[in-house]
């Protein structure tokens, strides 16, 4: 760029200089999932280097009914022009989104599977962990700890693991930022739903075996 002009290549190339007549805002010309600010674009006058162009028509009713009349108008303007691929804009958008939607669906399936495995794993691990602490709970009960204190001990330590996992997920979110579109890595709704599921799982996995353990006589728990 020099003195309000621009050319392709370096300054020593023989490509022509074009005068800059205006600067447009960001626009997405390479498909919906693409970052509109990633690469610059230059708009040239139609008679400079036009090989193909697109015409957008705003219609009422079924847009496919205007395909033939639009082609007739183009032919009357220039018989050498060929019109191809007429389609409603909604279909074009659907085509642009098809690959992203499939990847999103596939990612959702894997995410749901991972979440299910995490729920099963957390429940099984915590249930086993509480069961292994039967003697400790019995000793604490024999020394005067009440049910509330024992439940708080077991559930509190389980919830600390959920908090640690949430912080780790937030830190690792930036590694998948380039694969997201219109969703932030720290999406509050996603984190809230996932955290709610994990907290519920942790609570149930901690409370159920803890209640079963608390029903055991402290002396018998110590003997075990």
N, C-alpha and C positions, 0 to 999 in steps of 0.2 A: 504494500500500500504506500502510495506517495502522492502528496498534493491532491488529495481527494480522488485519486485514481487507483485502480487495482489491476493486476494481471496475474495469469496463472504461471507457475514456475518461478524461477529466479529473475532478477533484474536483467540478466544478460540474454534471456530467452527471446525468441522472435515472436512470441504470442502477443496479440494486440492489447493495448491498454483500454480499460473500460472506466468510464466516469461514474463515480458513486453518486447517485441521486437521492438516496435515502437508506435508512437502516430500519429493519423490521424487528419486532419482538420475537421471542422464542416461538418456534412452531415445530410440531412433530410431523416430519415428512417421511420417516423411514419405518413406520409401523408404530402401533400404540405402545408396545412395551419398551420402546427405545427411549433413552434419555434425550429430550429435545435439545439439550445444550451440549451434547457430546461433540458434534462436528458442525462446522460452519457451512452455510449454503450461500450461493450467489444466484440471484435472479437476474436473468438477462432479458433484454427486449425480445419480443417474439421474432422479429426479422433478423436477429443476430445469429442464432444457432438453434433454431427450432426444428426438431425432427419428429417430435410427437408431443401432444398435449392432451389434457383432460378437460372435459366440460362438465360442470355440475349444474343440474337442473332441479329447482325446487318445485315440487308438484303437489297436487291434491289428489287423493285417491290412489289407485294402483299405478305406481311409476312405470311398470313394465309396458303399460298401454302406450306410452310415449316413445318407445324405442324406435318404431318405424317412422313416425313423424319427425323425430330428431334426426334420423339418418337422411331423410329427404331434404331437410334444411341444410345439412352439411354438403350434400351433393349439389344442391343449387348454388351454394357458395363456391365450391371448388370440386369439380367432377373427379379430380385426381386424388382427393382425400379418401381415405378408407377409415370407416368407423368400426371398431372392434371392442369386444368385451363389455357391452352395455350391461349394467346391473345396478340394482338399488344400492344405495350407500349402506343400508343395514347389512346386506350380504357381504359387502367389502369389509365392514367392521368385524363381522362374524369370522371371516377368513383370517383377518389379522389376529384375532383372539383365539383361534382354534388351538394352535400349538401351546399357547400359554395356559389356556383352560385345561388342556390335557395334562400338562406338567403340574398344574395346581391340583387337579384331581388326584394324580398319582402321588404327589407329595402328601396330600391329605390322607390317602390310604396308608402310606408308610407312617405318617405321624400318629394316626389312630392306632395302628398296630404297636408302635413304640410306646404310646401312652398306656395301652392295655397291658403290655408286658411290664411296664414300670409299675402299674397298679398291683399286678400279681406279685411282682418281685418285692415291692415294699411291704405288702401285707404279709407275705410269707416270712420275710426277713424279720420284721418287727414282732410277729407272733412267736417266732422261734426265739428271738432275743429276750422277750418278756418271759417266756417259759424257762429260759436258762437262768433267769434271775429269781426264781421261786424261793430259793434259800435266802437270798438277800432281802427280798420283800418280807419273808417270815421273820428274819432277825429284826428288821426295822419295826415291824408290827409288835414284836415282843418287847421292844424297847420303848413303845409308847406312840409310834407314828400312827396317825389316824388314816382313814380311807382317803380323805381328800388330799392329804400330803403325799400318800403313795401314788395316787392317780396322777397328781400334778408332776411328780418325779418322772413317771413313765411317759406320759403324754408330752411333757415339756421337752424331754430329750429327743423324742421323735419329731416334734415340730421344728427343733433346731436343725435337723437334717434337711427338712423341706426349705427352710430359709437359706441354708447354704447352697442347695441346689438352684434356688431361684437367682441368687447372686451369680453363680457360675453361668447360668443360662443368659443372664443379662450381659455378662462379659463376653461370651462367645457369640452373641447376636451379630456383632459387626462383621463376622466372617461370612455370613449369609446375606449381607446387605445388598450385594450386587445381584442376587437372584430374586429380589423382591420388587414388586411393582405396586405403587400406591399403598404400600404397607411399610411402616417403620419397623426396624429390628426390635425396638422396645415397644411393641404394640400393647397398650394398656389392657385392652379387652382380652387378647390372647393370654397374656400373663395372668390376668385375674382369673379367667376360667380354669387354666391349667393349675394355678396355685390352689384354687378352691377344690378341685378334684383331688389333688395330692394331699391337702390338709384333711379332707374328709376321709381319704383312705388311711392316712397316718393315724387319725383319731380312732377310727374303728379298729384298725389293726393293733392299736395300743390298748384300747379300753376293753375289748372283748377278752383277750387272754389275761389282762390285769384283773378284771372282775372275777374270772375263774380262779386265778391264783389267790385273790383276797378271801375267797370263800373257804380256803384251806386253813385249818387250825395252825397258828404260828408254830406250835411245837412239832406238828407233823411236817411242816415246811422245812424246819431246821433239820429234822431227821432225814429228809430226802437228800 
